[in-house]
């Protein structure tokens, strides 16, 4: 069971039990994953569990009756469920909670029913109904139920099945028997109630001598054994799925009557089998049931031959009742087994794979009875032929031809183009899915491989290449599972190799992944220097003011000017301006398939006006079939990593620009250089932090994880391994870069925001220092126009510079005094230190609790350089 499935089931169980608050589902999911062990039920363990529940139950008869009913329907995992329930009976605390919960739910349901109920007219207690009237009413209701169960369900069931099949096969109508087949009941071969042999001249059998009675009853039995009422033995109407019952003339001699009651079960079995054959021969019930009915019809023909031979003996006066009983006994066991199978298929409403499961289980249950097992084996082989034909097309060619929805793999109409649009597109998982109830029990262990084999071949077929497995052989049912297991294994190995070679060699999957890594994981250094230099001014604008085509042109220029020009897939890189910031995008992804999904997606993208830098991201054009691996879900993860690192890079550039502009301030001998030292120290601390974070993400997270991915891709044996390794690579990168934890990301975003505000403040301050540079430029221009300066001019120029420096220093000091610069710097320092300590504390907690030791590297790296950054910067 997948982690997602466990998560879904636990949440659903908590919802049903109305459990709110507390530690949530995560605790229970962890416990389930750590403590679950495979359990294989056996006949002995299932029986002991059944006995334990029956002893515990207040109504053991109802429990056992329900168990037998579900068992007759071939319900999957029934014994495993019973075993679990038996274990729950031993847990008093759980039982007490469930009883209390059931009581509360019953009270809520009663209150809801009371508030929403209508007023019924209840007869007064004085108007009592007599027992006779009650019995008549019961008979009338019974007859109405009988009539509706005989006529309506079969026609209605056929119509429902026909509509479902026609909807699935819209371009290929399903064949249907003509209506007269169902309108002429005499064609069925079963008893026609009310059409028995004429009894006008029937002599009361009790008045006849014993030999005459035997002769008349033998004749009646030969009719009854082929589904025709006799004079003294008649069939009773059937109610629902009951077995056929017969009424025998009560005046018949007791010795004869005793032998007749032994023979009549054969007629009842024949009736059940005949009805099953006629019903399941309809196309609506599928090819497997049709094949099973055909095999049963063959056996019934042999039975009819026997009855014909007995009729010849009867006409010659050579057939006594004892001889009839002797001749019919070998057939009795066969018809009993056929009737049992027909009843089980009917009760379970089995079709396709579920029918084969039932037949297979019955075959195994008859171990020790060679005749019965051989009969079931014959029927299972015959019924499995159409199913195995569908299986062969699927595992050998990747084609599903299943008009009656009988196969274990179901096809869904999904567009592979959508894989590049949807956050959570599951084309690979949802295009073809396994239908649990249609998996034959003898193929249960191979179900996943059967699904994967056809999927692999289907992908290659959709790329326009015809594939046929070279080791294809006919799959034949046998009790020795290894025979067809080997065939499926060979087909699976071939399909895995074909698709893997197709993606790796012809479609160059690894080269595409490496190209994506260059841009999204920022390992193409010179390209990003060019690109950020070119787009810096454009990306500072609000996102609504940015012209996307201009960004695309600048991207094209940066690609051509850098080493990225050698990348054959560089043209697949595109610009994408996101409508929300990184944290919102993270929350949207984490909320997929949760109750909060609609609320988050329907909410406004963000209340802030995003800048181009905050909204900027790359996108990548991926074509089929590479989009199976690099789908929208994977690209979204790449985008989140890129946006995280890109913004860090932007903050680092801003801090470096502050460092460059601060060089101007060093030329002046300010009286208040002490507060300038504090600003320089803070800037250096911020720069150290940002650079350390970038180094950690690129060289301690992404590069090692990427090397592991490349190594795993070389060892991958099928496309599912590739998907798993690629997903694991992205998950590990996101987790170690703090992008799966909204709490850590929010603290980190606050740190980045403090850094950006600090750089803006420092840039505004150092603008005043540009006056000196302008004065220098004027001097240079003057000297250029009038020739080299004279000695007097040099002395005069030196005096001007000293005066200018004095004025600039006074201007800077006055700026410090008027705007509270020192207090501002101290506030920045305080905010940065607070958020940094908060982040380091949270990292320490998460790295310890979740055993994510890689995050400790951030703490270690920061503390190693904290001592240097704690001292006043020597640059001042």
N, C-alpha and C positions, 0 to 999 in steps of 0.2 A: 504494500500500500504506500502511495507517495505521501510526502510530508504535507502537500496541499490537501490531499484527501483526508488525512488525519485531522488537520486544522479545521476543515469544513465539517467533519462529523462531530468533533468535540464542540464546536460552536453551536451546531444544530441541537446536540444533546443538552447543552446548557440552556438553550432557548426553550426546549420542550420542558425541562425541569424548572424553568423560571428562576434560574440562578443568576443573580445580578450582583455587581460589585465584586469585592474580593480580589484575588490575584489574577483573575481572568483565565483565558484558555491556555495561555503560554505554559503555565506550570504543568497542566495536565498533559499537554502535548509532549513536553520534555520527559515526563514520567513514562508515557506510553512508548516513546521511542527508545528509552533506555531499558525498559523492563519487558518489552514484548518478546515472546519466544514463539517459534513455529510450533503449531500443534496439529497433529494428524489424528483424526478420530478413528477408532476401531470399533468393530461390532460390540466388543465387550464393554469398552468405555461408554459408548452410546447407550447401551442397555442399562448399565449401572446408573448413568445420569438420569435416564428416563424413570427408573425405579425411585431414585431419590426425590425427583420432583413430584412424582405421583404420591409418595408418602407425605411430602410436605404440603401438597395441595389440599384445599378443603373439598374440591370436587375432582377426585382423581379420574373418575370415569370420563368426565368432559375433556380433561387434558389428554388422556390416552386416545379418545375418539378423534380429537383434533390432530394429534400427532399422526395417527394412522391415515387421516384424510390428506394431510400435507405430504406424507410419505408416498401415498398412492399417486399424488400429482407430481412426484419426482422433484420436490422443492429443493433448490440448491442450498448447501450449507446448513441444512436442518439439524444434523447431528452436532455440528459445531455450536450452533445457537443453544441447543438443549444442554450441552456441556457447560456453556457459559452460565446459563440460568441455574444449573445445579450448583455451580460455585457461588452464585449470589445467595443461594439459600443458606450458605454457611456464614455469610457476613451479616451479623445482626445489626450493625450500625447502618449499613446500606439499606437493609430491609426496612428498618424503622424510618429512615428518611424517605424511601419510596412510598411507604404506606401513608406517611403524613402528606407527601406531595400529591398522591392520588386523591386523598381526602379533600385537599384544598382545590384541586382541579375539578373534582366532582361538585363541590359547593359552587364554584364559579360557573360551571356549566348549568347547574340547577337554577342559579340566579338569572343567567342569561335566558334560559328557556322560559322562566316565569315572566320575565319582563317582555319577552318577545312573543309569547304564546297568544293564540286566539281563543275565543270562548267557544267551547263545544257544548252542544246540548246533550247532557247526560240524562238518561232515563231515570225516573224516580225509583226508589228502592221498592216501591209497592208493586211495580210491574215486573214480576219475576217471570223467567222463561222456564218452561218445563223441560225435563230431560229428553223427552221425545223430540220436542222442537229443536233443542240444542243439537241432537244427533242428526236430524234432517239438515239443519243449517251447515253442520260440519261436512256432510256428504256433498251438499251443493257446492260449498267452497272447494272441496277436494276435486270435484268433477271439473269446475272452472279451471283450477290449477293444472289438472291433467291435460285438458284440451289445449290450454295456452302453451304448456311445455312440449306438447307433441307437435303442434302446427307452427307456432310462431318462431321459436328460437332457431330452428334449422334454416328457415328462409331468411330470417333477420341476420343470422351469423354469416350466411353466404353473401348477403348483400353488403354487409360491413367489410368483409374480407375483399370482395370484388372491388368496392369503391377505393379501398386502401391500395390495392394492387394497381388499379387503373391510374390512380394519382401518381404512384411511383413510376409507372411505365406509360407516361402520357403518349409517347409516340408509337407504342407497341401494345395494341389491345390484347387483353388476356382472353384466351378461348373459353367459351361458356357452352355447357350442354343446352340443347333446346328445351323449352319449357315443358314439352310433353313428357320428358323423362321424369319430371317430378310430379306431373299431374296424373300419371298412371301408376298407382301404387302396386298394381299386379306385377309390374316389372321388377319390383324390389326383391321378390322371392321370400319375403317374410309373411307372417300371418296377417290376414285381412280380417279384422274384428267384425263379426256380424255376417260373415259370408261362409259359414260352415256348411257341411253337407246337409242336404234336406233331411229334416227329422219328422216329416209328416207320416211316413210309413215305417219309422224306426220302431222296431220291436223292443219293449223294455228288456234290457240285458239281464235283469235279475230273474226273468222267467225262463231263460235259456239254460240248457245243460252246460256243464263245465267245459266240455270240449268246444262247444259252439261259442261260448263266451271267449275262450282263448283265441279261437280263429278270428272273431270279430275284432278283438283288441289288437291282435297282431296287424291286421289290416289298418286299423286306426293309427297304430304307432308308426307304420311305414309312411303314412301321410304326415303325421305330426313331425317326424324326423326331417322332413324336407320343407317345413313351414306352412303346412296346410292343415286346417282344423279337421278333426275326425267327427264321427257321430257321437262317440261317448267320451272323447277327450278333446277339450277345447282350450285355446289360449286366452289368458286374461289380458285386459288392456294394461299398457305400461304407463306408470306415472314417473315422469322425469327420467333418470338414468337407472331405474331399478331393473333387476333381472326379470326375465319372463317367467310368469307363473302359469300353472295349468289347473283346470278343474276336471276331475275324473268323476264319472257317473257313480254316485254313492251306492248304487245297487250291485256294483261289481263284486264278484267273489273276493274275499280278503286275501287269499293266497295269490291270486292274479294281480290284485291291486298292489300288493307289496313289491312284486317284480316290476310292475309298471312304474312305480315311484323311483325305482333305481335307474330306469332307462330314460325318464323324462329330463334329467339334467343335461343329457346329450342334446335334446331338442332345444332346451333353454340356451345352451352354449351356441348352437347353430344359429339361433335367432339373433343373438348378440353379435356374432361374427358377421352374419349376412347384413345386418343393419350398418355395421361399421364399414364393410366393404362398399356398400352403395353410397354411403355418406362421403367417405374419404376419397372415393374415385372422382369426385368433383374437383375441377382444377383449382378452385378457391383454396383448398386445404394444402396446396403445395405438392411439389414433386416427390418428396420423401414419403409423405402419407399415401400418395398415389401409388408409389412403388410398393409400399408395404401392403396396401389393399390388393394390388395385383398379385403379390406373392401369396397372400391369404386366399385369394380366389383360386389359385392353382391347387392349393391344398383342399379347398372345398370341392373342387371338381373331382378329386380322388375320392372324397367322402361320398359324393353323389353317385359315383360309379359303384361303390359298395352297396348303397341303398338300392340301386337298379338291379344289381345281382340278387339281393335279398328279395326283391319283388318277384323275380323269376322263380325263385324257390317257393315263394308263397303261393304263386299261381299253380305250381305243380303240387301243392299240398305238402311240401317237404320242410316247411319252416314253422317250428313251434316257438312258443314264447321263450323257452330256455335256450333254443338255438339262436334266436334273435339276440338275446342277452350275451351269449357267447361270442357271436360275430361282432357285436357292437363295442365290446369292451376295449379292444386296442385303440379304437378311434376316440373313445371317451376322453382319454388323457390328452390327446392332441387338441380336441376342441376345447377342453377346459383351459389349456394354456393359451390358445388363440383368443378365447373369450376374456381371459384375465388381461392379456395385452391390450385388447380392444377397449376394455373398460378403463384401464389405466391411462391410455392415450386420450380417451374422451374426458375423463375427469380432470386430467392435467391440462387439457386444451393444448396438447403438444403439437408442434410443427417443426419441421426441419431438424436442427441439431438437438432440440429437446426430445424429440421422438427417438433419435439414435441413442441418446443418453439412457433413456428408459429401457430400450431394447438391450443395450450393452450391459446395464446393471442386472437386468433379468437373466441374461445369459450367464453372468458370473454367479448369480444366486443359485442357479441350477447345477453348480459344480457337484458332482457325485451322481447326478441323474443324467446319464449320457444321452438318453433318448430326448429328454426335454431340452438339454443344452444344445444338441445338434439341431433341433427344430428352431430354437431361438437364434442360433448362429446362422441358419439358412435365411431367416427373416431379416436379420440385421444386415447381412451381406446384400440382400436384394434391396433393402431400403436405403442403404448407404451409397448405392451407385450414383444417383443424381447429385447427392451432396458432394461426393468425391470428384465428380466432374467439375463442379463449381470450384472446389478446392484446387484442382489441378490447373485450371485457367488462372487462378489467382497467384499461386506460388511459382508457376512456370512462365507466366506472361504478364502478370500484374493487371489482369482484367477481371472485373466482377460482372457476372451474368446471373443475377439473382432476382428474377421477377417476382418471386413469392415471399421475399424477405425471410429466407430459411437459413442463410449462411451466417457464420459467426462474425463476419466483418460487414459493417454497414457503411455505405457511401453517403456523404452529405454534400449538398451543392454549396461549395464555397469558391470564391474567386481568389486565385493566387495573386492577383494584382493588389488585393486589399492588404496583403502582407506588408506593404510599404506605407500604409496609412494608419493602421490601428496600433495603439499602445500595446494591447495584450493579444494581438492576433495569434491564433493557435491553429493555423492551417495544417501544420504537420501533425498536431494532436487530434484535430477535429475533422479533418477531411475524411479520414477512415477511422472508425472506432470499433471496438469489440463489443458485441452484444452477448452479455454473459449467459443468458438463458438459451442461446443458440450454440453454445460451445458443447460439442459432444464430450461426455466425461472422459473418454479415452484420448481426447486431444487437449484436455485442460492444461497439461504441463507445457504443451507446445503452442498455446494460443498466442503468446507474445511474439514468438518467432514467425508464426504464420502471418500475423498482422504486418510485421516488419518486412518480411520477404516480399509480399505483394506491393507494399508502399515503395520499397526501393526500386522495384522494376517499373512501377507506375510513374515515378518521377522521370526516369530515363525515357519512357514512352512519351510523356508529355513534352519532352524536348525534341520530339520528332525522330527518335531512333527506335526501330523495332527490335525487341529483345525476346529471345526464347531460350529457356534453360537447356543447355546441351545434355544434361544428365536426366532429362525428363523421362519418367516411367509412370505407368499406370499405378495409382494408389488403390489397394484392395484392403477391405476390412479383414482383420484377423485378431484373434485373441492375443497373439504375440505382438505387442505394441512396437517392439524394436524395428519391425519391418517397415512401417510407414514413418516411424521416427527418423530412421536413417535417410529416407527420401526427403523429408522436410529439412533435415540438417543440410543435405547437399544443395538443395534449392536455396536455402538461406545463405549459405557460404557463397554461392555464385552471385546472388543478388547483391550481397554486401560488397563484393569485390567490384562488380560492374559499376555501381553507383559511386563508390569511393574513388575508383580510378577516374570516372567521368568528372567528378567535382575537382579532384586534386590535380589531374593532369590537363584535361581539356578545358575546364573552366577556371583553372589557376586559383583555387580557393586561398591557399596560403599567401600568394602574392597579393591578393585583394586585402586580406587581413593585415598584411604588412603595410600596405598603402594606407589603410585606415589608421593604423598605429602611428604612422608618420605625422598625420594631421590632427587626429583627435587626442592622441596622447603626447603630442608636442615634442617628438624626438627629432624633428627636422629644424635644428636651431636657426640656421641662416634664413630659412624661409620665414620664420616667425619674426625675426628682427626686421626684415624687409617689409613684411605685411603690417606689423604694428607701427612702423615708421610711416608707412603710406596712409594708413587708415586712422591714425591717432586723432586728428582733428574731426574727421567724419563721425567717429564713434562717440565723441564727447557730446554730440547733439542728442536731444530727445528722440526716442525711437520713431515717433511719428514724423519727424522731420528728415529722417535718413532716406536717401534715394538708393534703393536696393541695387539698381543697375550700375550705379557708380561703384558700390562696394564690389560687385561682381567683376567690374573692369579692373579695379585695384587688386583683387585676388588673382586675376589672370596675369597681371603684370608681375606680382610677387612670385608666382609660380614660375614664370619664364626667367626671372632674374636670379633664381636660387638653384641649388642642387636638386630641388623638386622637379625641375624640368626634365630630368631623366626618368621620372616615374611614368610608366605607360598608362596608368589609370588616373592621372591627375585631373583629367577632364570630368571625372565623376564627382569631384568635390564641388559643393554648392554652398551658398550663403543661406542662413536661416535665422531670421529675427523672431525670437520666441515671444509669445504674448504675456509671459509671466516670468518671474524671477526663478532662480535655481531652487529655493526652498519650496516654493509653490509647486514646481515641477516634481520635486521629490515627493511631496505629500500626495500629489495626484497619482504617481506611480505606486506608492505604498498603499493607497486606498483602493486599488483595483480589486474587484470582486469582494468588497466589504460593504457594510451597511452605509459607510460614510462616502462611498464613491460618488453617488448622485449629488450630494450636497457640495462636495469639493469641486466637481466638474462644472456644476451649474453656477457656482459662485463667480464673482468678477475675477478676472485674471490677477489683478493686483490693484490696491488702492493707490500705489505710488506711481509717479510718472517715471517709467524706466528710461535710463539712458541707453545709448547704443551698446555700450560696454556690458551692461547688465543683461541685455536681451540677446546679445550676439552669440551665435553658435554656427558650427558647420553642419551640413547635411551631406549625404552620400547616396548616389544613385546605384541601386543594386538590382540586377536583373535575375529573373528565374533561370536556373534553380538555386543560385547562390543565396537568394532571399530566404531560403529555408534556414540557412545558418545565420546570415546577417539580416535578420528580420527587423521590423520596427521596434520590437522590444529590445533587441540588442543595440540598435542604433541609438535609442533613447538613453541607454546606459552609457554608451560612448559619449553622447552629448553632455550628460551630467558630469562626467569626468572632465571633459574638455572645458566646460563653462567654469568649473571649479578651478582648474589650473590656469585658464586664460585670465581670470580675474586676479588670481594671485600674481601672475606675471605683470599685469597692468599695475597693481599696487607696488610691486618691486620697482618698476620703471619710474613711477612717481616719486618714490623715496630716493632713488638714484638721482633724479632731476633736482630734488631738494638738496642733495649732497653737492651737486655741481653748482647750484645757485648760491649755496652757503659759502662757497669759495670767495665770493665777492665780499662777504662780511668780514673775512679775515684780514682785509687790507686796512681796516680801520681800528684805531685804538680807542674803543668804546669804554666809557667809565663803568658801564654795567655789563661787562663781558661775562660776569658770573651767571646771569640768567640766560645768556646765549649758550653757555656751556650746557645748561640743562636741556635746552632744545636739541643741541647736537647729540647729546647722550641718548635722549629719547628716540631721535631719528635712527641712531645706530642700533638701539635695541629692537626697534620695529623692523629694520632691515634684516638684522640677524634672524629674527623670528620668521619672517616671510621666506627668506632664502633657505632656512633650515626645513621649513614645511615643504617647500618645493623639492629640495634635495631628497627628503624622506619619501615623498610621493613618487618621484621619478626613478630614483635609484635603489630604494629599499622596498618599494611596493611593485611598481609596474614592470621594471626591467626583469627582476627575478621571476615574477609571475608569468611574464611573456615567454621567458626561456622554458619554463615548465610547460606552457601551452604548446610551444613548438615541438618539444620533445614528445608530448602526449599525442600530438597530431600525427607524428611519424609512426607511432605505435598503434594508432587507432585501426580497428578492424572493420568498423561499419560506421554509417552516418550518425547513428544514435550516440556513439562514443564521441564523435566530433562535436555534436550539439552539446553533449554533457560537458566536455572539456572547455568549450568556448564559453558556455554559461558560467561554469565554475570560475574561469579566468576573470570574467566581468564582475561576478559577485564578490570575489576576493578583493579585487581592486576597489570596488565601491565601499566595501566594508572597511578596509584598511585606510581608505582616504576619508573616513568619517561620513560618507554619503548615504549610509543606511540608517543613520541615527539623527533624527531631526533635532534633538536636544543639543548634540555636539555641533551640528552644522549651524544652528542659530547663534551659539556662542562664538563660533569661528567667524560668522558673518559680522557680528558686532565688532570683533577685533579688526576685521578688514575695514569696516566703516570708520572706526576711530583713526586708523592709519590714513585713510583717504582724507578725512576732515583735517587731520594734522598737516598733511602735505599741502592742502589748499590754503590753510592759514599761513604756513611758512612761505608759500609762493607769493601770497599777497604782501607779506612783510618784505621779502627780498626784492620786490618790484622797485622799492624806493632806492635800492642800491644801484640801480641801473643808471642813475644820473651821472655817476662817476665815469662809467663807460662811455656815456654820450659825450661828456666833456673831453675825454681822451680822443674820441673820434673827431670832434671839432678841431682839436689841436693838430691832429694828424692831417686833417684836410687843409688847415691853414698853412702848415709847413709844406704841404705838397704843392699848394698853389703859388706860394711866394718864395720857394726855394728853401734850402737848409736854414734853420733858425740861427741868429747871431748869438753871441755870448750874453748880451743884455736881455734878448728875448728868452733865453734859457732861464736866467735868474728870475725874470718876471713870471715865466710859466711855472717854475717851482713854487713861487709864492702863491700863485693862483691855486695850485693843487693842494697846498697845505690849508689854504682858506676853505677850499671846497670840502676837503676831508673833515675839517672842523665843523662846517655847516651840516654835513651829512651825519656826523656823529651826534650833533645836537638834535638833528631831525629824528634820528633813530631813538635817542633817549626820550625825546618828547612823545614819540609814538608809543614807546614802552609805558610811559607814565599815563598817557591819556587813555589808552585802550586796555590796560591791564594785561599786557602781554605775558608777564611773568605768571600771573594767576591762571591765564589761559593754558600756558604750557604745563603748569602744575596739574591742572584739571585733566588735560590730555594724558599726562603721566599716570595720574590716579586711575582714570578709566581703563587705560591700556593694561596696567598692572592688575586691576581687579578682574577684568575679563580673561587675562592670561592665566592668572592663578585658578580661576574658575574652570577654564578649559583643562589645565593640567590636572586638577583634582578629579574632574569627570573622566579624563583619560585614564588616570590611575585606577579608578573604580571599575571602569569597563574592562580594562586590560586584565584586571585581577579576577573579576567575576566571570567574564566570558572567555578567559584564557586566551585573549588576543594579545599575545606578548609583543607583536610587532609595533603596537602603539606606544609601548614603553620607550621605544627609540626616540620618539619626539621629546618625551620628558628628559631622557638622558642627554640628548643633544642640547636641549635648551639650558639645562643646569650646568653643562660643561662650559658654555659660553656666557652664562649669567654673571660670572665673576668679572669678566672683562668688560661687559656692558655696564656693570654696576658702578664703575669708576668714571669720573669725568673724562670726557673725550680729550685726548691730547691734541686734537686738531685745532682747538680753540687757542 
